[in-house]
Each structure stands twice: as structure tokens, then as C-alpha cells.
Amino acid sequence: MTDAISDCLAAHPRANLIQVPTIIHKLPRLSSRLGREIYVLRDDLTGFGLGGNKTRKVDFLLGDALAKRATTVATMKATSFSRNAAAGAAASGLDLHVVLPGSESDQNPLSQSVFNKWGARLHFEANGTEALADHLDSLVASLRSKGEVVYVLHPGGSDAVGALSYVRVLDDLCAFSARTGVHFSHVMHSTSSAGTQAGLVVGQCIADYDTRVVGVSASRSASDQSKLVRELAQSTAKLLDRPIDLSRVIVDDGFVGPGYAKASREGEMAAQTFAELEGILLDPVYTGKAAAALIDYIENDRLGEGPICFIHTGGNAGVYY
């Protein structure tokens, strides 16, 4: 790592679940098709759990949990984060409790299956999503009364500790540039719970890497998503005791399409292009829409010059939605 980022992260342990170095490679056929040098950072291939950006957050969060001598971790909702947290907890010797809305029969069978394989203990809340937080609080209190040391996980892993994982990823980009001479003018990715983008921006500020990190919103308006990213970037920078330039937070909300978790025509076309040209599967909720933005930006000459890095944040090709 660069000395600056290495010094910042030294005090923050990982559970050492992620395979390193990060895979970054050129997309030759897509680059030829679009007439631009395009690379992809493969966070769908982290070598752990189901892959994706959430595995990185799990790595830092469970590292923190283990350092605090937790015996049990708890979270809520059936998400990419909680499924990967189940894998991480199993690999770290921790119990995981997840509070889910509805009943067992309401769950996606594939999601239910992976929770079960990793030994997650599931709790169902009949009153739905609105009652999950209270149910989680009661569960945590009950576990602590039995002597468990409980570490509560943010539902998306997007708190300051989780965002440290993408400070580290920015350093991986710096190392790649130093090793290959390829300097990325833009880094594009899907942004939703904000941890990925917040960490990248904080890392960018620490390392002084001259690039533009563009978050393609999967759900919110640009103003609302930018606010979320700025707040998390500030708390992450505070945790590291480093300054932050919030003007580096760039969000585009032009590719949300019909709404969150709803496929867009542009996203589906972009996913098909990635599949046909590079053999890479994207999901319709996050990466497909971010890829649509990447293609649109290039076709409309919105990225200037220089190589571009697209971060494949995972999503399991939409299987668990």
C-alpha cells in the first residue's frame, strides 16, 4: 500500500477473508467496440462468500468484531451484505443472527439456502420491514443478557468501518497504476448504500490520486445520494483523522430507470454487451445500470481522455433478488 493509506489503515484489523491482490484487467473487446481503453476491477471475484463489494466490508467489520472479542454478530434484511456476512461469520467462528421481514415462506429460496448452508440463525418479523429495527434491538438485548458479546452490523455494511475497505481499494488502484503506468482518468461504479463511493473518495483524498470517481445511483436522486455519500465520507475520514474534499463526490442519477431493484432497458442492454463481448455477468439492480452509464458517457464523449476503470461490485447476476 502507499505509505499514506497504509499508515491510516494500520490500526484497523481485517478478518483476512479477501484474496489479494485485487484483480484488475483490461476489457479488450469492449475497449475496441467503444474506442476507449476500459479496465474492470473484479469485486465479483474476491475469492470469498458470494463475492461482490459487500465481502470487502464484511472483511473489515468482522475484523473489528474479532478485535472487540465479539462472539456473535447480528444484522437485518436478506441482502448481499447479510448473505456474505453469514459466510464471513462461519469462516471466523462467529454466530450470526439475521432478522428478516415476513415469514420463512416469504424468502427467496436461494437466499434462504445460502443462509442455511452458512449456519445463520434467522428470525422472522411478522409486522414487516418497519418493525425490523425494534426486533433487532430486542434480539441483541436478549443475546447480551445470556452473556454473548454482540457486534451489530449495519444492514448494508456501509458505516465508517465498512467504508475503510474501499479506502484500501483506492490504494489497489494506485498500486496498479504504479505497476503498469496506466492512470485512470475516471472510476465508475454503482452507488447505493454509499460505503463503496465514500471509501473511494476518502482514499482518493489521502493518496492524492488524480481521478474522478463517478457513482451511478441505483435508487436515489443525485442530491439525496450525494448527501449520503458525503456524510459517510466525513465519518470515515474522521475515523482515520484525515481531511476530506467533499467536492470529489460525484453522483449521476440518470440511469436509475423505473426505480430501485427494477431493471432498465439500458441496463439490460449494457449487461448483454458485457456478457457477449467479455463473458462477464452483470446484475440488473446495480452493475447493469452502472455499465449503461459507462457506455453512454463514452458514446457521448463525457469522459475526456485516458483509461477508465469500471468497478464490478458484484450482484450475483441478479440471482438472489
N, C-alpha and C positions, 0 to 999 in steps of 0.2 A: 504494500500500500504506500501511497505518498506519505511522507512524514507527517504532514498536517492532519490528514484523516486518520492515520494510524494512531497518532497521539490522542486524538479526540475519542476514538473508539476503544482504546486500551482498557478502560475501566468498565466496559460494558460486555459481559460474557455472552457467548453463544452456546447453544446446546450441541454445536458441531454436527448438524444434520445435513447441511448443504454440501454438495460436491463442488470443489473448486479445481481449477479456475472456471469462471463463468464462460459459457460457450457463446462466442460472438463470431459470426461468419457472414460472408458476402452472399447476397441473393443474385446469382449471375443472370438467370433468365428474366427475372423481374427487372433487374437493372437494365438489361438490354431492351426489354419491352418499353420501359418508361424513359430511357435515355438519361438515367441518373445512377450514381453509384449508391446502392442501397445495401445496408447491412442489417442483420437481425440479432438481437440479444435474446437468447433462448431461455427465458424463465419458465417455459413449459418443460424444460429438461434439467431440472435442478437435482435429479437423482434421488428424490425423496418424496414419499407420500404420493399424491396425485399430481405433483408439480405445480408450477404457477407462482405468481408473486407472493401469495399468502404463505408459501413454505418458508420464504425468507423471513417474514415477520414472525412466524412460529419459532424459527431458529433463535432469534434474539429474545423473544418473550419467554420461551421455556428456559433459555439460558439465565434470564433474570429470575424466573421462578425457582430454578435449582439453586441459584446463589442465595436466595432467601429461604432455602430449606423447605420449600413447599412439598407437600405430599399429594396434593390434589389440585387440579385446575378446573375451572368452571366457566362456561360461557352460554350463549343462547343463539338460537336460529340455526337452520340447516343451510350452511353456506360453504363456499370453497374454503373459507378460513377454518370453520369449525371441523370440517372433514379432515383437513390437513393437520389441525390441532390434535385430532384423535390419533393420527399416525405418529405425530411427534410425542404425544404423551406416552403412547405404547413403547416407543423406542427409548424414552427417557425414564421409564419405570414409574410414571405418574398415573394416577387415576384421573379420568376426565368425565365430568358431568355436563350434559348439554340439555337446556330447556328448550322445547320445541312447541310451536302452536298447534292446537287441534289434538288429534289422536294418532296412534300408530298407523292407522289405515289411511290417514291423510298424506303421509310422507311418500316422496319419490322412492320406489322400491330399490333402485340402485344406490341412492344416497343412504337409505336405511341399511343396506347390505354392507357398505364400507364402514359405517359406524359400528356395526356389529362385529365385523372382522377385526377391528382395532380395539374392541372391548370398551367402547364408550358407553357410559351409563346414561340412558335417555329418560327425560322427564317430560311429560306432556301437559300442556296448559289448555284446558277446555275453553277458556274465555278468549283465546286467540292472542294475536301479536301484542295488543295493547297491555295485556297482563303479564307479559314475559318478564319484564324487569322486576316486578314485585315478587314473582315466583322465584327468580334467580336469587334475589336478596334473602328470601326465606330459606332457600336451599343452602346457601352459603352459611347463614347463621346456624342452621341445623348441623351442618358438617363441622363447623368450628366448635360447636358445643360437644361434639364427640371426640374432640382432640385433633382433628385434621387441620393442617396448615394449608389454607386455601388461597390460591392465586387466581384472581378473577381476570379473564381475558376480554378485552374489547371485542364486540361481535365481529368486527372486520379486521382485528389486529392493528387497526390504524390509530394508535396512540404514539406518544413520543418514543417509547422504547421500540415499538414495531417499525416506526419510520427510520430508525437507525440502520435497518437492513438496506435501505436504498441510498443512504449516505455511502455505505460500503459499495453498492453497485456503481455509483458515480465514480468511485475510485477504480473499479474494474474497467470502466470506460477510459479513464485516464491512462491506466496501465496498458490497455490495448493500443491506444494512440501512441504512447511512448515506444511500444514494441514494434509497431507496424508503420508508423508515420502517417496513419490515417486519422485525421482530425475531423470529428463530426460537427458539421455546422448546425444540425438540428437533431434532437432526440424526441421521438414521438411515441406516445403511449396512451392507453385508455386511463381515464381518471374517474374515480367514483367515491370511495371512502377516504381518499386523499393521502393515504400513507405513502404510496409509491411516489407521487409527484412531490410531496413535501420533503421526503428524504433526498430525492434527486436534486431539488433546488438547494437544500442546505449543503449537500455535498459539493455542488457546483460553486457555491459561495466560499466554502472552505478551501477547495482546491484551486479556485480561480480558473476553472475550465471554461473557455470562451465558446459557449454554445447556447442555443435556445431550446429549452425544454418545453415542449408543447403537449399539454394534457388535453385529450379529446374526451369531453364529457360523455358519460354513458347515461346520464339521467337529468342532472340539474342544469339550470341556466348558468351561463358563464359567470355572472355576478355571484350567484349563490355558491357555485363550486369554487370559484377563486377565493371567496371568503373562508370556506372550509380549509382549503389548502394553505392559505396564509396563516390561519390560526394554528394549524398543526405544525407548519414550518417554524413558526415562532416558538412553540413549546419545545420542539426538537432542538432548535438552536440554543434555547435556554438550557436544556438538559446538558448540552455539550459546551456551554459557556462560550459560544461563538456568535459573532454578528450575522445578521441575515439581511439580504437585499430583497425585499418583497416585490420589487418591480420585475423580478425574474419569474414571477408566477404568471404563466400564460395559459389560458383555458379557451378552447373553442367548443361552443355548444351547437355547432351547425350540423352535427351528424347523429344527434340523439334519435332522429326518426320518429316513429309513432310513440316512443316513450321507453322508460326503463324496462329491460327484460323483454322487449318486443323487437323482433327482427326488423331491420330496414332493408329496402331493396338494394341500396348502395352497399350496405354491409354484406349482404349475401353475395353480391357480385364480386366484391373485393375478396371475400373468403374463397370463392370459386377460383379467382385468379391465383391466389396464393397456393391453393391445392393443385391446380393444373400445372403451374409453372415451377413450383418449388417443393411440392409434396408436403406442404405444411398445412395442418388443420387449424382453423380459427373458429372461435365461438361467435354466436350472433349477438350476444349481450355486450361484450367488451371489445375483444380484439378485432372482430369483423368491422365494427364501426370505426375503430382507430385506423384500420387499414384503408377503409374508404376515404378517410381524411388524408392519409398519406398519398394515395393515388390522386385525389382531387388537387391537393396542394401542388404536386409535381406537374400535373396536366395543365394547371392554370398558373404555373410559374410563380408560386407563392413562397418558395423556399430559397431563392437566390442560388448561390453556387456552393459546392462542397458536398462530401459524402453525408448521408443521412443514416441514423440508427433508429430502427423500429424495435421497440421492446415488446416481445411476445409475452404478455403477462399470464398466459395460461388460459384456463377456462374449460379444459377437457372437451373441446368441440361441442359444448352445449349439452352433453350427455346428462348432467345432473339437474338441469333446470326443469 
